[in-house]
Amino acid sequence: MLRHPARVSFLVLFFAFISSAFAQSGCDTGTLRPFDQAPVNGNPVPVSSTQPTIIEAENFDCGGEGVAYHDMTSTNDAGSAYRQSAVDIADIPGGQTIRFFDTGEWMTYQINVAVSGTYSLAISAAQNATPAQYRIEIDSNDFTGPVAVTSTGSWDVYQWFVAPNNVQLNAGTHTLKLDSVQQSYRVDQLRIVPVSTAPSTCDSGTLRPFDQAPVNGNPVPVSSTQPTIIEAENFDCGGEGVAYHDMTSTNDAGSVYRQSAVDIADIAGGHTIRFFDTGEWMTYQINVATSGTYSLAISAAQNATPAQYRIEVDSSDLTGPVAVTSTGSWDVYQWFAAPNNVQLTAGTHTLKLDSVQQSYRVDQLRIVPSARKHPGAGPPTSVLISRPAPTRNSTASIFRARLTRTRYECKAWETRLPAKHKTMPIPSHLEIAQLTPPGSHW
């Protein structure tokens, strides 16, 4: 029988701690090799040919200073005990991040590319100072050149910064090296995304509907009875100057949803258009089911000086400049409707969304059929508040009142009590009858 179980438990924990510390310390020395803890577990990170591959920045290779990384200080100045190294790893909700990624510092990652092909490279970074830069090398070859890391508004707000040019990766094992060209920023993740050929085809050629779901190459059907919602990122195929115009030649918002220069960003539940600056535009092929009057609007987020948009249909300005005021946050969206309804004829049309005054984010466009107005619409020809029939002790008082913009006759039936009660008439029911059609004048 163990006489000191508590002491034995302490020794077990102590040796477990020593063993773990030794293993971590072992990773920080020796030859270059993949990180030896989960989820890497000593194997090169597999790079998929069909799905994005995410690498946590803190899971850089084993090998230590000058082999797997280079840091300007000899200790971790960010405080995490995730692993032993001089890299400034910090604990954040849900994991870790690299802080103080200063000029000249770098980290390496062993990767295994499944299929040779074209890939997009990016990092998820946070920055709130002067613009910084990173570079990615593969097997000691510079694949990206310096890539800007601009302010994200907070040191704790991360955003994808995509290298402007896609790269060719051969199947097999490679060493990926992330360099800090210009300090300083925080790095949470690296991303490697296979680039398919279909979106590239969509980004050139003649003007035509977006060829992926849910549009699937067909003009968006516009209902005559229900609101029609168009996701802003599903603009037409055709490319720069045909289906859209963007002030830069690359997507500066990081999404790989489709290939284009439009600044598409990933958000919870889908995508949005960021940095929709003055002079930029996107087109959408629509098919109106029924000629009629419609209301046009966009769902936008804005947190600066008021901006403006305009909607054209078949090159005709149908809305004029429409204000997009602050929604209180760049991530809070609100509908901004054009003040005047527009006439749309049945058939296929090209709808163009223009940014008249920057800048804002656009999530969706909306086309809503207006309520149809005709003599039979609106209130019924007779509305009875109560139904008792007049008696010989009742009289009818006829008077006229204006209700909204329609002329009605109102009958107030008053039940009069016998004269001996000496009381005022008591209304017993009210009948409202329409005399003239809506829109008539007195």
Secondary structure, 3 states (H helix, E strand, C coil): CCCCHHHHHHHHHHHHHHHHHHHHHHHCCCCCECCCCCCCCCCCEEECCCCCEEEECCCCCECCECCCEECCCCCCCCCCCCCCCCCCEEEECCEEEECCCCCCCEEEEEEEECCCEEEEEEEEEEECCCCEEEEEEECCEECCCCEEECCCCEEEEEEEEECCCCEEECCEEEEEEEEEEECCCEEEEEEEEECCCHHHHHCCCCCECCCCCCCCCCCEEECCCCCEEEECCCCCECCECCCEECCCCCCCCCCCCCCCCCCEEEECCEEEEEEECCCCEEEEEEEECCCEEEEEEEEEEECCCCEEEEEEECCEECCCCEEECCCCEEEEEEEEECCCCEEECCEEEEEEEEEEECCEEEEEEEEEECCCCCCCCCCCCEEECCCCCCCCCEEEEEEEEEECCEEEEEEEEEECCCHHHCCCCEEEEEEEEECCCCCCCC
